[in-house]
Amino acid sequence: MAQADPSQSTGSDTGTNPAEGFGLFKVDLADHLDVSTIQRLSTLLGLKPGEIDSINRSKAPGLEMVNLLDERGFITPTDIRDL
C-alpha cells in the first residue's frame, strides 16, 4: 500500500483524539478505494454477493467498504494490521 504524503494530516499530529483521528483515517482510506480495489477486497474477505451488491450500489462505495472493515474488526482505532 502506498505511504501517506507527509503533507497530509492523519490526525495523529494535530492533537486530535484517537476516535477523531480514526474517523479521518477511514475517510482518507475510503477516498483511495477504487472499484477494482473494492472488488479485490470483497473477494479476499469472502463477502457474500448481496454484501458486494450493496457496496456497489452505494453512493459512496469506498466508505461503505471501510465501514464494513470497521464493523468486522479488520480495522480499529488502535490496530489496522489485519488490513
FIMARDREN-532088 format. One record per atom (N, C-alpha, C): x, y, z. Coordinates in steps of 0.1 Angstrom, whole numbers, plus 5000, padded with zeros to 4 digits. Layout:
% FIMARDREN-532088
XYZ;...
END
This chain:
% FIMARDREN-532088
500849885000;500050005000;500950125000;500550234993;501350354992;501450425005;502550485008;502750565020;502050695019;501550745030;500850875030;501850995027;501451095020;502251215018;502351285031;503651315035;503851385048;503051515050;502651575039;501951705040;500451675043;500051555042;498651525046;498551485060;497651545067;497451515081;496651385083;497051305093;496351185096;495651195109;495751315116;495151335128;496051305140;497051225138;497951195149;498851305153;499151395144;500051505147;499251645150;497951635151;497151755153;496551765167;496851675175;496251675189;494851625189;494451565178;493151515176;493051385185;491851365192;491751245200;491651125190;492051005196;492150885187;490850855179;489650875185;488450845177;488350935165;488651065167;488551165156;489651125146;490851095150;491951055141;491550935133;490850835139;490450715132;489350745122;488450835125;487450885116;488050945104;489051025106;489751095095;490550985086;491150885093;491850785086;490850705077;489650675083;488650605075;488250675062;488050805064;487650895053;488750895042;489950915047;491150915038;491250775030;491050665038;491150535032;490050515021;488850555025;487750545016;487950615003;488650735004;488950814992;489850744982;490650654988;491650584980;491150444974;490050404978;489450274973;488750294960;489250244950;488550254937;487750124935;487050114924;486149994922;486949864922;488049864915;488849744914;489449704927;489849794935;490349764949;489249714958;488049774957;486949724964;486549584960;486649554947;486349414943;487349314948;488649354948;489649264953;489449234968;489249344976;488949334990;487749244993;486749264985;485549184986;485749034985;486549004975;486948864972;487848814983;488848884987;489748844998;489048825011;488048905014;487348895027;486148795026;485948745014;484848645013;483448705015;483248825010;481948885012;480948815003;479648815008;478548745001;478148834990;477548774979;477148854967;476248974971;475348954981;474449064985;475249184991;476249144999;477049255005;477849334994;478349254985;479049324974;478149414966;476949364963;475949444956;475649574963;475449554976;475149674985;476249774984;477449734985;478649824984;478649894970;478449814960;478449864946;477349964943;476249944950;475050034947;475150164956;476050164966;476150274975;476650404967;476250524972;476650644966;478150664970;478650604980;480050614985;480550474988;480850394977;481250254979;482550244987;483450334986;484750334994;484450345009;483550435012;483150455026;482350335031;481550285023;480750165027;481750045030;482750025021;483749925024;484549945036;484950065039;485650095051;484850075063;483550115063;482650085074;482549935077;482449855066;482349715068;483649665074;484849715070;486149675076;486149705091;485549815094;485549865108;484549775116;483349745111;482349665117;482849525120;483649475111;484149335112;485449325119;485949435124;487149435132;488449425124;488449445111;489649445103;490449565106;489849675109;490449795113;489849845126;490649895135;490149955148;490950085150;490550165160;491250285162;492750265166;493050145171;494350115176;495150015168;494449955157;495149845150;494549835136;495449845126;495049815112;495849705106;496449625114;497349515109;496549415100;495349385104;494549285096;494249335082;494349465080;494049525067;495049475057;
END
